[in-house]
Amino acid sequence: MRATRRLIAATVAAGLAMGTAASALAYETGEVKDGGTITGVIKFVGTPPAREELPVVIEAEDKEACGKVKHLSWGLVVGPNNGIENVVVRLVDVKKGKKWEITKAALEQKGCEYRPHVVVAPPGDVDVLNNDGILHNIHTISTANFGINKAQPKFKKVLTAKFPKPEIIKVKCDAHDWMLGWLVVSDHPYVAVTNDKGEFTLSDVPPGAYKLEVWQETLGKKVQDVTVEPKQETKLTIELAK
């Protein structure tokens, strides 16, 4: 009995210690003095592949919403000068800094596509918008957050889902299997998605040394060191290849 009690006590103590450690590592918001900026471009190495036209089967009742344009793959979109679009760039070890400028993000379903293809959100509620006037079915695939799999009829313009934990979440529609998007839940605002030229900006970064993570859905992940000087701009060119 005593051994059992000692084991329980030790387990509780370990749990409390882990909880304290987790709290200590949590991101803290505060004033950023003499913050710097990280700017850069993510480039594809080699000859960029052409975007593939997706094989889609559109039901008669969905043709008005889904059939206006050809549906192309978003897996790897390379623009001018080999800049890669929709790459997630974030600091992985920032402990303190500015507040989020947004309180809730939105993922729009329009033209039977997710727009934007990659959405960045703080932990909490995310609005899923149905602007197609047809039946969609939001289905998320995740590990840290509970996945959702819900029908969104045409009359339900907004469906709100909760994603409280940081994670990159895959989003698809079970009613239209070509629809694919990503939701990036981040516990801090030092995260960006590259534009159609592969460019990104992280502003008001507290001076210091960091790990910068780059993630692209088909090319994978890359991490490199970056140093931010007070009131200075740090320029980066990062290359990704298959």
QUIHUWO-V869162 format. One record per backbone hydrogen bond with DSSP energy under -1.0 kcal/mol. NH is the residue of the N-H (numbers start at 1). CO is the residue of the C=O. Records with the same first field share a line. If there is no record, write none. Layout:
BEGIN
NH = CO ; CO
END
This chain:
BEGIN
5 = 1
6 = 2
7 = 3
8 = 4
9 = 5
10 = 6
11 = 7
12 = 8
13 = 9
14 = 10
15 = 11
16 = 12
17 = 13
18 = 14
19 = 15
20 = 16
21 = 17
22 = 18
23 = 19
24 = 20
25 = 21
28 = 95
30 = 97
36 = 205
37 = 232
38 = 202
39 = 234
40 = 200
41 = 236
42 = 198
43 = 238
44 = 82
45 = 240
54 = 71
62 = 59
63 = 60
66 = 62
67 = 63
73 = 52
79 = 83
82 = 79
83 = 80
84 = 42
85 = 77
86 = 194
88 = 215
89 = 192
90 = 213
91 = 190
92 = 211
97 = 28
107 = 127
108 = 115
109 = 129
110 = 113
115 = 108
119 = 182
121 = 184
124 = 163
126 = 161
127 = 105
128 = 159
129 = 107
130 = 157
131 = 109
136 = 152
138 = 150
139 = 172
140 = 148
141 = 170
150 = 138
152 = 136
156 = 153
157 = 155
159 = 128
161 = 126
163 = 124
167 = 185
169 = 183
170 = 141
171 = 181
172 = 139
174 = 137
179 = 176
181 = 171
182 = 117
183 = 169
184 = 119
185 = 167
186 = 121
191 = 189
192 = 89
194 = 87
195 = 199
198 = 195
200 = 40
202 = 38
205 = 36
208 = 228
210 = 226
212 = 224
213 = 90
214 = 222
215 = 88
216 = 220
220 = 216
222 = 214
224 = 212
226 = 210
228 = 208
231 = 34
232 = 229
234 = 37
236 = 39
238 = 41
240 = 43
END
